[in-house]
Each structure stands twice: as structure tokens, then as C-alpha cells.
């Protein structure tokens, strides 16, 4: 069964919520789905998982894997990995990421790996999220928005994926508002026409997006999950 890397057109596009909801939905179908966020950054939570993103992924996928397997690198500043490494004089160990990735892939039927930031977020000076995807050799799902500007951001993301020869599974259009302006309503169709990629799902904006059960129902109704397991 295939594993996937989930990236986005930029930060805050909803990668974590979409990844978590996909994992929960596939779990309901009886698939043993593992999750991984190789690098997370931000202010550490006082209890439990350091990263709230990792917490949501684990709860949604119902996994008991160790935190340092799911999130081998946590950086305690809300910035790109490269910036944090410079500010705090840290070294990002790509070897440990590779080791944990291989371990997780062996113990689960499917693995969903969520990236950090956008496709060209720097991990080191010369190593970007694109390089991480290439290292893992995973088919990639791109999460994008339906708001004004999404065509530009999405096309640039797709072009960089092509440059790095990353195989793309398709797009998930998040935060869709059917009552929005012309740019929002037409975004999914236009993105499909221009990128020639499948639209795997059109996910409406919901207020309770942090509740796994809510997002799972939304994903099941608005995303082609069969395409991920066929």
C-alpha cells in the first residue's frame, strides 16, 4: 500500500488538519495508518507532545508510536528549520529523520508524512522540503486554498515539484467557500485546468476543524479516499 507526503502551498494552509483527518478516515476503513512530522517548530507545549500538530496527528491516527519516532526533530522557535538552526546554533540531523522514517514505514501499512511550511522551506542552507520528499521517495499530495492568489501559489509549488521530479498524487483544496467571490468559487476548476492534476478533495471551511471527528466526517464526504488506497 502506498505512503504519501503531504505538503502545502504555504504555512497555515491546513496540512496538519487534512493529514490528521485522512489518517482517521483510513483508520475507520481498517487500514493501519502511521503518521510522521519529521520536523516541527514552535513553542513547546507544557505537557504531552511538544508540538500540538504532532498531538493532533497521533490522536487522529490512533497510534502509540514514540514521539521521537513521529517527530524526531522539534525546534523551539516558530521559524523555518534553517533559521532556527542559525539562531540557536543547532544542527539538523537528516540521518535520524531517515532512520525513523524507515522504522515507521515497516510497522504500518501506510504512512502519511507531513512537511513543514511550503515546498521550498529551507531545512538547511542547501536542503529544502523538496529534497526531503526526494529522500523519502514518496508520492505527494499538495494542500492549497481557494482564496484569491491560490493559482499563483499553487502553480509555483507544482513547478518546483516538477523541477525536483516529485511525483504528484493531486491537490486538496482547503477552506473552500461556495458563497465566496468568483475567484474562490472557480478556484478548484481553474487549478485542475492549469495544473492538469486531479482534485482529490474540496474541503469547506469549518469552525471546529481541531476536532478530529468533525474533520473526519468532512473528509469522508468531500475527498476521494479510494484513490489513495487503490
Secondary structure, DSSP 8 states (H G I E B T S, - for coil): ---EEEEESSTTSSHHHHHHHHHHHHHHTT--EEEE-SEEES---SSS-S-HHHHHHHHHHT----HHHHTSEEESSSS-HHHHHHHHT----HHHHHHHHHHHHHHSSEEEEEEEEETT-EEETTEEHHHHHHHHT-EEEEEEE-STTHHHHHHHHHHHHHHTT--EEEEEEEEE-TTS-HHHHHHHHHHHHHH---EEEEEE--TTTT-HHHHHHHHHHHB-THHHH-
